[in-house]
């Protein structure tokens, strides 16, 4: 089975798009980083190292130290697909992140985004 193209893309190549999407709506890079850290368990230094080392999405999620158990509370549609119906585990993790960034750009409060 052929891997989906996003799996082999570097996290660093998509990360600036997350920042841009957030900043266009008056949100910050710091908020984007907080979301990523919440989801993956990375420290800020570890996150920055993955960006600098051009880690693939597949490795980025495979190496995540502590995927947040509350991520299963993330529901809704992203890219025309219901997040909770995605069967591929890696694609589900990627779409969780996409959905969180989407919620940030839509102006949701951080407490709600982080499922607090």
N, C-alpha and C positions, 0 to 999 in steps of 0.2 A: 504494500500500500504506500502510495506517495504521500510525503508529509505536506501539510498545508504550508503555503509560502510564508505566512506570518511566523511560523515556528523557527525558521532559519534566519529571519530578519533580526537585526540587532535591536535590543531594547533602546540603545542610544539613538537609533535612527527615528524612532517613534516618539520618544520622550519629549523632544522640543515641540511636537504637535500637541501633546497634552498641555504643556505650559501655555502655548499660544491660545489654545481653545479656552483655557481658564482666564488668561489675562484679557482676552477680548471682552469677557463678561465681567471684568473688574475683580477677578479673583487673583490669587498669587501663586508663584512657584512654590512657596513654602507650604501652601495648602495642598498642592499637588503632591509634594514630597510626603506630607503627613499622611495622605490617603494611601500612597504606595507603601509607606512604612507600616501603617495599620494593617493593610491587606497581607503583606509578606513577612513581617517581623524583622526586616532589615533595619540596621541602624542607618543614620544619615551617611556615615563614612562608607559603609558597605554598599549602599545605593549608589553613591558617587563612584565607587570603584567599579561597579558593574557598568556604569555609563562609560567611564574612561576605558575600560577593557573591552568594550563593544561586545558584551555578552549577548548571545541569542535569546530570544523570548523563551525558547525551550529550556535552556540552561538557567535563565533568570528565575523561572518558576520552580524548576527542579531543585535548585540550590537554596530556595527561600527557607530561612531558618524556622519560621513559625507562621504558617498560613493561619489567618484569623478564623477561628471556628464560627464566628458570627457572619462570615461571608455568605453562608447559606441563606441568610435573611435578605440578600440582595435579589430583588425580583424585578420583572419588567422586560421591556423590549429594547434591544440594542441591535442596530443594523438589520432591523426587520425580523429578528428572531427573539423568542422569549428566552431569557437567560436560564431560567429554571428547567427548560426543556433540552438544553444542550447536553449531548451525551458524552462527547469527547472531553475528558478531564482537563487537558491543557487548554483547549479552546474555551472551556467554561471559565477557567482562571483568567484568561486574557479578557474575556467579555465582562467578567466581574469588574476588572479594572476599568474597562471602557465605560461601563455603566456608572461607576463612582465618579469618574471625571465628567461625564455627562451631567450627573446630578449637581456637581460643583458648578459647572458652567450655567446651569439653569437656576442658580441662586439658592439652592437648598442650604440650610444651616449645617455646619460641620457635625454637630451632635447627631443629626438625622442621617447624614452621609455615613458616619462611622458607626451607625446602628447602636448608639449608646443608650 
